[in-house]
Amino acid sequence: MPTKSKEREMTRKVALTGVFAALILVATQIRVPTGIGYINLGDGVTLFAGFVLGPMAALASGIGSALSDLLAEYPQFILPTFLIRGAMGLVSGCLLHQEKGLARKVIVFILCEVIMLTGYFAFEMLFYGWRAASASLLMNGIQAAAGIVLALLLTDARRNLPHLSCKV
C-alpha cells in the first residue's frame, strides 16, 4: 500500500501534468500562420514539461498540443501532433528530468526538435506531398530554434521556483 507521501506526490504529478497540458495549449495558441499550419511557442513549454515532469510530460505535451490543433481547426494534424509532441515530451522527460547541465539540456532539446522536424516532415510528405513538406521545414526549424531558447530560459528560471518539481 502506498504511503501518504507517495500518494501526495502522485497527486501532485497528475495535477502538474494537467497544468502543463493547459500551458502547452495556451503557448501553442500564440502562433504565426504558415502555408499549411502555424509556428508557435508550444515547443518551449513541451521541453520544459519534460524537465519538470519526467516521462509524464508525454501526456501533457500530446494532449495540450493535440487540443490546440483541434481548436485551430487542423483536425488532420490531431493524431500526428499527439504522437510527435508526446514523443518529444517523453524523450525530454526520460533524458532530462531535473538535469542541471547546460550541455545536456541543449543536446536533449535538439534531439527533441529533430523528432518534431522529422515527424512533421514525414506526415506532411504523406498528406501534402514532398514539396509542401520541404517548404514547411524552414518554419518548423524557426519554431524549433525558438522552442530551444524558450526552454533554456524556462529551465534556468525554474531554480527560483523550488516547488515546481516532481520526483520520478
Protein Blocks (a to p, Z undefined) as FASTA:
>chain_A
ZZfklmmmmmmmmmmmmmmmmmmmmmmmmccddfklccdfklmmmmmmmmmnommlmmmm
mmmmmmmmmmnopaklmmmmmmmmmmmmmmmmmmmgopabfklmmmmmmmmmmmmmmmmm
mmmmmmnojklmmmmmmmmmmmmmmmmmmmmmmmmmmmmmmmlccdZZ
